[in-house]
Amino acid sequence: MANNNKNNNGKMSLEEAGRKGGEATAKNHDREFYEEIGQKGGEATSENHDKDFYQEIGKKGGEATSENHDKDFYEKIGQKGGEATSKNHDKDFYEEIGEKGGEARAKQRNNDDD
């Protein structure tokens, strides 16, 4: 069987070089380093892409997730999200989002009647 880590000239493949570079970087940097470069990458991406880009990648991610997970997965993450939200928000928050939801639904009904 061929060695996938070497190219035809016996040199290291791009894949192997990337893996080794990633391992070396991981040994030399901490979580803060990765958070900082992640933030910089996110900022650069947001400067170069519009709303449509984010909608498209969100749609693709959602489709891929739904293909790989079942109802139990969504129930668990929904419960975790609800618990986290309830820890971070008070009664006023829920009243406000309830009111916004009610107003949005009323607009939908009015448009349906047209």
Rosetta blueprint (number, residue, H / E / L):
1 M L
2 A L
3 N L
4 N L
5 N L
6 K E
7 N L
8 N L
9 N L
10 G L
11 K L
12 M E
13 S L
14 L H
15 E H
16 E H
17 A H
18 G H
19 R H
20 K H
21 G H
22 G H
23 E H
24 A H
25 T H
26 A H
27 K H
28 N H
29 H L
30 D L
31 R H
32 E H
33 F H
34 Y H
35 E H
36 E H
37 I H
38 G H
39 Q H
40 K H
41 G H
42 G H
43 E H
44 A H
45 T H
46 S H
47 E H
48 N H
49 H L
50 D L
51 K H
52 D H
53 F H
54 Y H
55 Q H
56 E H
57 I H
58 G H
59 K H
60 K H
61 G H
62 G H
63 E H
64 A H
65 T H
66 S H
67 E H
68 N H
69 H L
70 D L
71 K H
72 D H
73 F H
74 Y H
75 E H
76 K H
77 I H
78 G H
79 Q H
80 K H
81 G H
82 G H
83 E H
84 A H
85 T H
86 S H
87 K H
88 N H
89 H L
90 D L
91 K H
92 D H
93 F H
94 Y H
95 E H
96 E H
97 I H
98 G H
99 E H
100 K H
101 G H
102 G H
103 E H
104 A H
105 R H
106 A H
107 K H
108 Q H
109 R H
110 N H
111 N H
112 D H
113 D H
114 D L
